[in-house]
């Protein structure tokens, strides 16, 4: 018990713990200046630690954490199963702390984090030249080693990096330099989460000074974050905050600057060539050129030698034993080896220079062994009359050709895994109609503009059949809008004045005038794209398995390859096998060399590296297309293990739009006066029940057009209980029974009877006190969602237990539970109690998902293994949730779990194939079957097999695109339609 923390919020000092001194608190070589900069940026994080049983366990955890660099202090509370850590994020992050606790034998998860005003920026970088997991690991390690970088993730499948860093310590350009030093090309995609970026083409620039003058002018504008110029293309790239400034302002400034006549426009999409397409074209051209040279090499060594007339020509001697066929093969294979295969030498050099070995190293070693041995054979043939030897030029050239074909197919397939993002980005229309209004709101001008030029507060006209160009509010008009492409909701939604619309959705049957409220990076579409991109970047924990293997894979393969050659060479030299085993065209040395090369080129770390990220990319993309946003591999991996789901009631199991069904007033107040006081208090609350009361009050007031309420002073919200305020010098308290008892307001017997009756009818009784006396009760009913009962039943059939936790009263909770057949119910729970219940379930061995609205339930969403925010719609930036369900349909909970299980089963299948291929392929390439069957893999076939393995893993992941949700849900949806 000595390791228990006295007060986790008050300080770091444990009672009388065994003190484990912290290890060096910053990495070796860190300057005192760097440490001074880190001061004041400390982060306090609270972790849940599962598996501790005594003070010795707590000591082990504390010791493991303090061994990490950058840890200022750590205290472990064994009773509450928590660890409180104070650390410098420049040197260590929460993932490394969790990993250290995991290495000590316990499970850890971040509960909450408190920063000390730390500045944090996110930068996304495109990286070209990575070929396997070893490359991505090298880049990731280099980025994480930079002082000021708080976290870095490098995704091989997307060839991108996401870096979280402190801009006061390190700049984005320093990140690029670090990546380029490791041997890869890097380009910034975006800096900052809410930073928009636009590329402008400027005509009329004649000298370099003009573009520099424009750059200086733009830099002076408020909201401009960064400017890049490309003089050779007359292009300017501007990063800016869309809530402060907009692209039309940039164009106006450019066209009015100086005496020169500049013409600015948005850089045409057609002139942009994506990195992925360039890479596809590059591999295609390399493969074609390699094929042109390789086919003659293959024909002269394998086919034409069996045609009598041509064989005589190829065997014609030039010098001693050197013949025409050898010269032809040498001349044709040399460009393949050193010009077309140049990329493999460059990749090998860059990897070896930084002390790592990647796929390029294996290819370069294998092809060089075949090529230079063949050169040796040619030179010996030219110098000795009695020398006999066979060249392997076809081996090196065919190897490179098949590997290039595999790379081409792999890049082509990888491009298809990110189609979900491309489809989302294409939802925005190309043009929009900008309206100019006079002071009275009348339209005086219409202008068609590029949709990327829309700025905040612009009024946009949207005609029937057109796409909504931006997020905004309807200023005029009425229509139905199809939001299925964003939220997945199939039914068109009615929109009228004051309603919010989402950019990228389709206006169906009426003209709308929409005022832009969110544009650029702030728009819902941009946030969804960014969330999906981040999800595809995030590694699943199972990916660590492949990362560990990749560190040792290539060196192990080189050792096995050399050992294979040596074993066969020695066996041949000492006649350990019959001479008849050796093919007539080669000798024992050449046979051993072929086995060694085959082992080297058949091994494929690429397949292992692509097994997880490609499946995660496709899985998250499929989820996004169905209105389910999964925040990365960790969420996918946790979701497939879920065996217990905790549901919030209001807005989750119920419709979420409660209505007032009855009112009981105990004093002599008139209903209009009563609701005037209650609505004035509740109008300041965001709770659904408060909105129901306000909506009802609007209907019964005499002047329905008047939407103003009396002023509420001293407003206070008591989480999970109710609200208080002073209205017209009267103290109004609106809330549940526990709130009244907490503030010593007695509840009369007649009020108890009304409450009991409401609870029996599954209604929520809201007590209203005026000047500390109960004045009335408002009964509110939130109808159950039509599919709730069936969803709970389907989850039960999937082996998932359902629990309901609500802040509502026991009567209402039990009534809802009875309707949905939920067996376990917890009512009158405050937000922190929900989180505690989830921890209790986790301690009992359950993998818990929490389904809530993502706001009141945020503590529980964080505490759960998987947090699902339901009905988020446009508010997709919910930090607490791991999975955001865009629609309000409960069926999507089933789809999310089912999709995660399918995705993870595909990851397992990928690993089985990738590992099985290497485990079976290498022994066969080494000649294990040769003594008994005479079967051996020539190096060029081994190379083709290696190329095919990566392609097969990517294609296996692509099959997830055909994902269909459970058929039971289709029947359920039809049932709902019939009911309506």
N, C-alpha and C positions, 0 to 999 in steps of 0.2 A: 504493500500500500504506500510505500515511501515515495513512489514516483508519481503520485497523484498531484495534479496541478491545483493550487489553491483557488485561483480564479482566472480562467482562461481569458477573460476580457480585460482584467485589470493589469496583468503583467505576465512575465514569463517565468517567475520564480516558483519552483515547486516547493512542496513542504520541506522535506529533508531527503531529497533524492540522492542516489549515488551519482556523483558528477562525472560525466564523460567529457573531457575537454574537446572542444571543436578542433578539427584538423585545420590546416592552412585555409584561411577564409577566402582566399582568392588564388587563382591559378598562378603557377610559377611564371615569373617574368612580367607580372603585372606591375606597372609603375605606381609609385605613391600618388601621382597625379590622377591616375585612373581610379584609384580607391577613393580619393577625395571627391571625385565626380559621382561615384556610386553612393556616397554618403547622402542620406536624405531620400534615397529611392527605395528604401527597404519595403518589403512586402510581408505582411503577416497572413499566413494561410493556415486554415484548420482542416485537418484530414481525418476521415474516419478510418480506423485500423481494425480489421476483423481478424480474430484468432488469438488475441492476447488473453492469457489466463492468470498471470501473476506479475509481480514486480520484476522478475527476471526477464520476462517477455518485453516489458516496457523498457527495460535497460537495453535490451538488444536493439529495439527500434530506435531509441535515442542515439545509441552508438553508431548505428548504420547511417542515420541522417547527418550526424555531426561530422562524419568522415567526408562528406561532400564539400567541395569548395564553395565559398559564398554563403555558408550557413552562419548566421550571427548567433542564433540561440534556438534551442529546441526543447520542448517539454511534453511529456507523454502522460496521459490520464488513462490508467488501466480500467477504472470503473466505467467511464463513459466511452471507452474504446476510441479515443481521439488523440491526435498529436498536433500541437500548436508549434508552428515553425516560423521564425523570423529570418528572412534571407534576402540576398541581393540578386534581383532578377537578371542582372548583367552577367552573372556567373553560373547561375543554376535556375532551373524552372520547376514547376510543379510536377511535370512528367518524370523528371529525373529523381525527384524526391520520392514519388510513388514507386518508381522502379527500385530505388535503394531499399525501401521498406519491403517491397516484394522479394528482393534478394535475401532479406533477413528472414523470410518465411511467413510473411503476413500479407494480407490483402489491404491495399490502401486506395482511397478515393478522395478527391478534393471536395470539401463541403462548402467552404466559402473563402474568399480572398479579400483582404483589405489593403489597398495600395496607399502609399504616402505621397499622393499627388504625382505619381510617376507618369512621365510622358511616354506614350506608346504609339507607334505607328506601324502600319502593315504595308509591306511592299511585295508585289507579285512580279516575278522575273521569269522570262522565257530563256531556257537553256538548250543549246543545240550541241550535239556531239556525244551525248550519253548513250551507251550501248547496252549496259547491264546494271544489275544492282550494285556492283562494286563502284561504278561511276557515280551513281546517285548518292551512295554512302560517303564517298570521298568529298563530294561537293557539300553535303549536309554537315559533315564534321568540320570542314573548313569554315563554313558560315557560323556554326555554333561556337567556334573558337574565337570569333571576333568580339572584342570587348564592346559592350553595348547592345549586342544581339541577345534578345530574351528568349527566342525560340525560332527554329527553322525547320521546315519540312520540304523535302525534295521528292517529287513524284516522277518516277521513270516513265510511267504510262502517258502522262500529259506533257512531260519534258518541261515542267515548270517548278519554281520554288516559291514558297510563301514564307516571308521573313518578318518576324515581329521584333522591332528594335527601338532603341531610344534615340530619336533624332538629335538630341543635344550631345550625344557621345559619338555616334557614327552616322554617316550619310549614305544615301542609296547608291551613290557613285562608288563609294568604298566597297559596298557589297558586290557591285559589278566587277570591280578590279580583283577582288578575292576569287571570284568564280573564274575569271579569265586567267589568273595565275595558276589555278588548278588544271588549266588546259582546255577549257570549254568556252564557247561563245555565249555571251549573255546580253539580254536586252530587257529593259524595264517595261512591264505591261501597265502597271498602275502603282501609284503611291498614295496610301490613305484609303480608308474604307468609304468615305463619303466624298471623295474627290472625283469630279468628272474630267473627262479628257476629250478634246476635239482637235482634229487635224485640219488646217486651213491651207488652201492653195492661193498664193499671191502672185498675180500676173502684173507685169510692168517693172519687175526688179531687174536692173541692169548691172549694178555693181554690188559687191559684198557688203559695202557700208550701209546700203539701204535696208537690208534685212536685219543688220545689227541695230539700226536706228528704230526699226519697228519693234524689235525685241525689247529695247530699253523702254519704249513707250508703253508696251503692254505690261511690263514688270511693275510699272507704277500704279496699275489699277488695283483697287481693293478686291480681295478674293482670289487673285491669281497666285497659284502655288509654285508652278514650275513651267519653264519654257524651253523647248528644244527646237533648234533650227536645222534645216537641211537645205543649204543654199543651192546645191546641184539640182534639187527637185522643186525649188521655189516653195518649199513646204515649211510650215510652222506648226508645232504641236504644243498646245496649251493645256495645262492641268489647272483646274479652278474649282472653287466652291460654287455650286449652282444656286445656292440660296442667297448669294451675295452679288454675283455677276453672271452674265450669260454670253453666248457666242455671237449674238447679233451686235452686242456692244463692241466685241473685238473687231468685227468686220467694219463697223462705223469708224472706229479709231484708226484702223489701218488705212481705210480709203480717204480719211481726212487728214492724215499725217503728212507733213512736209509739203513741198511744192510738186513732188512727183505724183503722177496719176496711177495709183495702184488700184487693182480690182481684186477683191478677196472673195472666196467662196469655200464651201466645205469641200475637203479633198475627196474627189470621186471614189466611190467604193470600187469601181472597176479597175482602178489603177493600183489597188492594194493587192499584193500577192502574199498570201498567208505562208507562214513558215512551214506548216504541215504540207501544203501543196507543193512548195519548192522542194521539200525533202522527198516527196513521192516522185516528182519529176526527175530529181537528181538520181535516185536509185534506179529508176526505170531506164534512164539513158546509160548509166554505168553498166546495168545488166545487159542491155542490147549490145553495147560495144564489146563487153566481155564475151558475149555469145558469138559475135562475129569472128573474134579471134580464136575462140575455144573450139568451135565446131570443126575447123580444119585440123587442129591439133588432135582432137578425138578421132577423126576419120583416119588420119595418117597412122595413128598408133593402134587403133582397135578394129577398123573396117577394111581400109584399102590394102592393108598388108596381106589380105586373103584373096585379092584379085590378082591373078598371075602377071599380067602386063604391067600394071601399076606397081606391084610389089617389086618387080625388077628395077623399075625406075627409082623407087624410094631406097632400095638397097644399093644403088650405084655408089661406089666408093669415091671419095674426094681425096682424102689424105689418110693413108694407112687404113684403120677400121672405121673412120668417120664417114658416114653416108649422108645422102641427100635428105632422107627423112628426119634425121637428127637435127640437121641445120634448120629445116623448115619449122620443126616443133620448137626449137630454141628461139628462133626469130619471132614466132607468133606468141609464145607464152611469156616472153620478156615484157611487152607492154601491159599484159594482163597483171603480171606480178608487181611491177614497179610504178605503172601509171594509173591503171584502173584500180589496183589494190593499194594505192598510196595511202588512202584513208586509214587502213589497218596499221600501217607503220606509224602514222601520226598519232593515232589513238594509243598504240602500245607505248610510244615514247612518252606521251603525256602521263599515262598511268604509272609507268615505271619510275618516272622522274619524281613522283610524289609517293613512292614506296608502296604502291598498290598494283594489283594485276587484274586485268579485265578480260572480256571476251576477245578483244583485239589481239591481246598477247598470245592467246592460244592459236588464233587464226594465223598470225604472223609466224609463229614458231613452226606450225604444221606445214604451211605452204613454203616457207624458206627451206625447211629440211628436204622437202621433195625437189624444189627447184635447184638448190645448190648441189645436192647429190647428183642430179641430172647433169648439171654443168660439169661436175667432176668426171662423170662418165664420158661426156663429149670430149673433154680435154684429154683424157686417157686414151680414148679411141683415136684421136688425132696424132698422138705421140708414140703409140705402141702398135706394132704390126700384129701381135698375137693376143691383144686384149679383147675380151668379150664382156660386154655389160649392157644393161637395158636402162634407158632413161625413163623418168617419171614426170616429164613435162606436162602430160595430160592430167596428172594428179593435182598439181598446183593450180593450173588454169581452171580445171573443172571445179575444184574446191571453191575458188573465188567466185566463179560464175553461180554456183548453187547457193552460196552464202548471200550473194547480192540479190538473187531471186527471192530467197527467204526474207531478207531485210525489206525488200520492196513490198512483198505480201504482208509482212508484219506491220509496216508503217501504214499501209492501206487499211488494214484491219483496225489498227489503233485509232485511226481517224474516225472510223465508224462508232467507236465506243463513246466518243464525245459528241455525237450527233444531237443529244438532248439539249446541250447548251446552244448549239447552232440553231436549233429549232426555236428555242426560247428567244434568242437574239433577233430572229427573223420575224417575230410577232409584231414588232413596232412597224408602223407604216412608214413609207419613204417620204411622203409629203403630208402637209397639214394646211388647213385654211385658217389664216390668222385674221381675226376681226379687229377693226379699229372702231371704238365706241366714242360717242360724245359724252358730255357731262351728265346727260339724262339716261344714258345706257342704250341709246339708239345706235344701230350699226351705220357707220358712214363710209366704211371701206372694207373690202375683202381682198386678201392676198395669199396666193399659194406659196408656201415656203418649205424648205427641207425640214423634216420633223426634228432633226438634231439641232435646229436653230431656235426651238421653242424655249422661252424663258419663263421664270416664275411670274405668276399673275397675268400672263397672256390669256386672252379669251379665244378659244379655238372652236370653229364650227365643224360639227360631225354630222354628215348626211346618212340616210339609211343605207345599210350595206357596207359602210366604211368602218375602218378600225379606229378606235379611240386613240388619239396620238400621245396622250400623256395622262398621268394621274391628276385628278382634279374634282371640282364640285360643279354640279349642273346649275347654271345661272338662269337658263331659260329652256323650255321645251319638255316633252315627255316621250319616253320610248321604252322599249325592252332591250336589254343588253345581254348578249351571250358571253358569259365569263368562263366557259368551260376550259378554254386554253390556259387560263391562269389558275383558277381554283379547282377545276375538274367538275364543277357543278353543272350538270347537263341542262337544267331548266333555265330559260332566260329570266333575268331579274328586272323588275319594273324600276325605272329611274325617272325622277321628276326633280323639280327645283329643290336644291339643298342636298341632294343625294350625292354620295361619292362614287366616282367611276375609276376604273383601273386602266392604265395604258396597255394597248395590245389586245383588248377585248373588242367585240364586234357589235356595233349599233345596228339593230334589226329593222325598226319600222318608223322611226320618227327623227326629226331634226333636233339636235342638242347643241346648246352653246355652253362650253365647258371652260371654267377658269382654272388654269394650271396651278396646282399647289406643290407638286413634287416633280422635278425634272432631272434628267441626267442620272447621276449615281444615286440620287435619293429616291428614284421611282421604284415602285413595287417590283417591276420587271427586272430592273438592274439589281435589286436586292436579292431576288430569287436566283438570278444568274450567278451573283457573287456567292450566295449560300451553296449552290450546287457545285461551283468551282472549288470552294473551300472543302466541301464534303469529299470531292474527288481527290483533293490533295491529302486529306487526313489519312494516316495509316491505321489499318486495323492492327490490334495487338498481335494477331497471328502473323503479321508481316515481319515481326521481329525474328521469327524462326528463319525466314529466308535471308534476312540481313546477316544473321549470325553465320549461316552456311556460306554466304558469299565471301566473307573475309578469308576463308580457308580453302574455298573451292578450287580456284585457279592454281594456286601453288600445289595443292594435293593432286590435281590432274596432271600437272607437269611432272611431278615425282612418279606418278603411276605410269605415265607415258614412257619416261626414261627407263623405269624398271621393266616395263613390258619389252621394250627394245633390247635391253641388256639380257633379260632372261632368254628370249628367243635367239639372240646372237650367240650367247654362250652355249645354249643347247645345240645349235647348229655347228658351232666350232668343235665341240667335243662329241659330235655325232650321237646326241641323246635321242634323236628321232630318225626314222628311216629317210633316206635320200628321196624316196618316191613322194614324200610330202611336199617337196619343193617344186613349184611349177617350172616347166622346162625353160621358160624365158628369163628366169631370174635365179639368183643364188641365195644362200642362207642369210647373208647380210642384208640383202634387199628385202627378203621376206620379213626379217625382224624389223627393218625400217618401216615397212608398210604397216605392220601391226602397231608400232609405236605412234606413227602419224595418225592412224585411225582412232586410237584412244584419245589423242590430243584434240582432234577436231569433232569427235562425236559428243564430247561432254558439253553440256549447254546450261550455263548459269542463267541465261536470259529467260528461259522458261520458268525457272523458280522465281525470278524477280518480277515477272509479269503475272504470276498466278493470282495474287491478291488484288493489286491495283486495277487490273482490267475488269475483274468481276465487280469490284466496288464501283468503278466508273459506270458500268452498264446498269448495275442495280440502282444506284442513286438517280441515274438518268431516267430509268423506267418509273421509279417512284415519283419523280418530279412531273412526269407526263400524266400521272394519275392523281396529282394534287397532294402527294406525300413527299415532304422535303426531309430527307435523312441527312443528318449532319456528320457524314463521314463513316469510315470503317469501324471506328470504336462503337458507334451507335448501332451499326448493323450487327456487329459481333455480339453485343450485349442483348439486342432484341431477339436474336434467334434462340437464346437460352431462357427467355422469360417464361416462368411457370406460375406467376401470380400478378394480377393487375389490380391496382387500386384506382377506383373511379371516384372523381368528385361528382356531386349530384347536379347542382345548378349549372345549366348550360352544357353539361356533358351527357348525363343520362336523360335529362329533361331538355325541352326545346330551348330553354334559356331566355325565353321572352315571357316572364310571368305576368299575369293579369290580376287585377283586384276583383274578387268575386263577392265579397260582402264587407260591410262596415258596421261596427257597433260603437255608438257614442254613449258614454256613461254620464256626462253632464248635459247642461241645457244648450250646448253650442249647436248652431245650425251646420249642416254638412259643408256648405260653402266656406264658412268661417273656419271650421275644423281643418278642412283640406288646404285652406290658404296657409295656415300655420305649418302644417306637416310638409306641404310641397316646398315652402320657402326654406325649410331645413334640409329636405332630401335633395333639392336641386343641385346642391354642391357635391353630392356623392355620385360615384361612378358605378355603384353596385346595381345589378339588374333589378333587384326588388325596389330600390329607390326610384329607378326610372319608371317602373310600373305604377308606383304611387303618383309620381309627377304627371304621367300620361293620363291617369284616371282623374286627377285634380283638374287638368285642362278641360276635360269633357264636361265636368259638372259645374264649373264656374260660370257665372252669368255672362261675362264678356269673353267668349271663347277665342276671339282674335287677339286678346291681350296675353302675351306670353311672359310678362314680367311679374316677378314675385316680390313680396316685401323683403327688405334687407335682413340678412341673417348675420348677426354678430357673434364673435367668439366661437365660430364653427370648429368642432372637433370630431374626428372620426376614430372610433374605437374598433380596431381590426377584429373582425369576426363577431362583433356584438351589435354595433349600431352607430348612431351619430347624435351629437348634441349641438344646440345653438340657442341664441337669444333672439327672438322675433317679436317685434312690437312690445318690448320690455317684458316678455314672458319667456321663461326658460323651458324650451321644448326638448324632450328626450325621445328619440325614436329608436327602438331596438328590440332585442329578444328578452326572454325572461331572465337570463343570467345577467344581462346588463342592469336591469332594474334592481335585482338583488344585490349586485356589486355596489351600487350607489345608494343602497338603503331606501329604495322606493317600494313600499308595500303593495302587494297585488291583492285586490279585493276578491272575495269568493265568486262573485258573478263574472269577473274577468277570467278566473281559473276555469269556470264552466265553459265559457266561450272558446278559450284556448284549447280545452280538451276536445270540444266538438270539431274545431278546425283541424286538429291533428288527426282525428279519426277519419276525416275526409281527405287526408293527404294534402292539407293546406297549411301554409305557413302563417302563423298568427303574429303580427307585428304590434307590439304595445306602444302606445303613445302617451307620454306623461307631460302634463302642463303644470309647471311650478311644483314639481315633485309629487304630483298626484296623477294616477291613471285616469286619462280622459277618454280613451277609446281603444278599440282593437280593429286593425285592418287585416282581413284574411286574404291571402294571395295564393294563387295556385299556379304552378309551373307544370304544364302537361308533359307527360312522359313522351319521349321520342318513339315513333311507331315501331322502329326496328330494335329498340333496346332489349326487349325480352329475348328475341331470336339471336341477337349478337352474343348475349351472355351464354345462351345455350350452345352456340357454335364454339365459343371459347372453351366451354367445358368439355366439348367433344375433342378439342385440340390439346386437352390436358392442362389448360390454364385456369387457375382458380380466380374468381372475381370477388372483390371486396369493395364496399362503398364506405367512404369517409366523407362526412359533411358537417358543416357548422350549423345545420338546421336542427330542429327539435327531434326527439326520439319518435314521436308519433308519425310525423311526416316521413322520416327516414325509413321506419319499419313498413309503412304503407307502400313506398316506392320499392323497397327491397322485396316485398311480397309480390308485387306486380312483375318484377324482373326476375324473380327466383334467385336473388342473391342471398346467400346464407349468412355471410358475416357482415355486420353493420356497425359502424362507429359514428355516433351522432354528437352534436353540440361540441365539435372539435375545433379548436383554434388552429390557425395555420401551423404553428410550431408543433402542435399535437399530431398533425398529419405526418410531419417529417419524422417524429419520434416513432409513430406506428410503423412507418416504412423501415426504420432502422431495426425495430423489433423483428419484423418479418425477414429482413436480411440476416439477422443474427440466427434465425431458426433455419437458415439454409435456403431460403427462397431467392430467386432472381426476380426482382420486383420492377414492374413498369407502373408509372403514375400517369393517369390521364386527367388533365385539368385544363383550365383556361389560360394558364401560363402567366397569370398576374397574381391573383390572391394565392395561388397554389405554388408559387415559385420556390419556397423552401422545400416542399415535398418533391417538386420536379427535380431539384438539384440532388436531394438525398437519394432518390430512386436510381436503380441501375440504368433505367431508360425513362426519360421524361418525355411525355407526348403532350404537346399543346394542341388542343382541338379547336376548330373554328377560328383559326388565326386570321384567315382572309388576307387583307393587305398588311397586317402587322406581323411580318414574318421575321422580324429581328428580335425574337424572344430568346434572350441569352440562356435562360434556365433550361429550355427544352432541348432534347437530343433529336427529337422528331417533331416536325410541325405538320399537322393535318390541316390542309388549306380549307377543306369543306367542314361542315359541322356534322358530317355523317359518322356515326359510331362504327359503321362497317369498315371504315378505313383503318381502325385499330387492328382488325383482323387482317386486312390487306398488308399493313405494315409488318406485322409479325410473320405472316405467310411469305412475303417477299424477302424478308431478312433470312428466313430459313432456306428458301430456294437459293438465294445468293450465296449463303455460307456453304450450302451443299455443293454449289458450283466451285467455290474456292477449294473445298476439300478435294473435289474431283480433279481440279487443276494441279493440286499438290501431289495427288496420287500419280497422275500422269507424268508430271515433271520429275518427281523423284524416281518413279518406276522406270521411266525412260533412261535416266542416268544410271540407275542401279543395274538394270538389265543390259543397256546398250554398251557400257564400257567393258564388261567382261566378254561380251560377244566380239567387240572390236579388238580386244586383247588376244583373241584366238582360243577362247575356252572350248568352243565347239569344233575347232579345226581338227584336233587329233581323232575325234570319234566320227565326225560327219564329213570332214573336208570342206566345211563351209567357213568362209572368211569374208569380212567386210572390206573391200578396197577403200582407200581413203576418200575418194570422191563420193562414194555412196554414203560413207559415214558423215561427210560434210553435208550432203543432201538431207540426211536424217536429222542432223543438228538443226539445219534451217527449218525443216518441217515441224520440229518440236515446238519452237516458239510460235509459229503460225497456228498450230493446233490448239495451243493454250488460249491464244487470243480469240480464235474462232469458237472455242468452247464457251468462253465468257460471253461472246456475242449472241449465243443461243438464248441468253437471258432476255434479249429484246423481244422474244416471243412469249414472254411471261403473261399468263392469264390468271386473274385472281380466282379464288375458289368459286366453283359453280353455285354453291349454296347462296352466295351473295347476290348472284344474278336473279335467282328465284326470289330472294328477299326483296330486291328492288322492284320486281314485278308485283309482288304482294303489296308493297307500299303504294304503287301507282293505282292498283285496283281499289285500295281502301280510300284513297283521295277522291 
